[in-house]
Amino acid sequence: MERETIKTELSKKGYSLAMIAAALDCTPVNVQQVVKRLNHSHRVANAIATVLELPIEKVFPDVPSYANPQHFATTRQQRIEELQQRLAG
């Protein structure tokens, strides 16, 4: 979905990007950047899809990693440790 479509559909359901940001305890800019595809956040994208009552891959079909839960299976710390090992050797 295009960003304006996302905003319109959220509005039809009585929600805004700012409300999603408040519910997730993150900044409105972060939510806007996800909608504009300037930043990736599975948590934010999933929240938007949940409010729209659509699968995440329907809302963000151009972001394949959102449809692949394995991509987010490792924690940030695990990825940092893996990166440290790769850079050390």
N, C-alpha and C positions, 0 to 999 in steps of 0.2 A: 504494500500500500504506500502511496505517496504521503508525504508528511501532512499536507493539507487534508487529505482524506482521513488520516488518523485523527487529526484534531477535530474534524467535522463529526466523525463517528463517535468520538468521546463526548463531544458536546451534546449530541443527540441522546446520550445516555445520562447526561447531567454531570459529566466529569470534565476536568481540564488537566493539562500537563502539570500545572502547579499543584493540583490536588493529589495527583499520583506521586509527585515529589514529596509532598508533605507526608503522605501515607508510608512512603519508603524511607523517610528521614534522610533524604538526599536533596541536593540543590535542584531548583527548576532548570538551571542551565544544563545539568547532567542529563535530565530527561529530554530536554530539547535536542541535545547533541545526539542522543540515541535515535530519536525520531528523524533527525537530519542525516543519520549515518556517519556522523563525524566522530562518534565514540561508540564502542560496543560494550554493552552490559546485559548479560543474560537476565539478571534480576529485574532490570527496568523493562526490557523487552517483554519478559514474561508477564509482568504486571499489566502492561498495556494490553497484551493479548487476552489476559484474563478479564479485564474490564470490558473489552470488546466482545468477549465470549467467542473468540476465534482461536484456532491453533496458531502458535507463534510463527510457523512457516507460511501461513497465509498473510499475516501482518507484515512480516519481514522476509519475503521470499528471496530477496537479494543478499541475505546474510546467512549462508549455509551453516555456519557454526551454531546458530540458534536452534536449528533443527536436529543437531547432533549432540545429544546429551553427554556422550563420551568426551566431547571436547572440554566440558566443564567438570569432569569427574575428579580431576586432581585439584588439590587446594593450591592457593597462591604460594604457600610456603613450600609445597612439594615442587612446584615449577621453579621456584627460586633455587632450591637445593640442586635440582637437575641442571639448571643453567650454571651454577657455580662449579659443578663437577665437569661440565663440558668445557667451561672456560679455563679450568685448572689444568686440563690434560691436553 
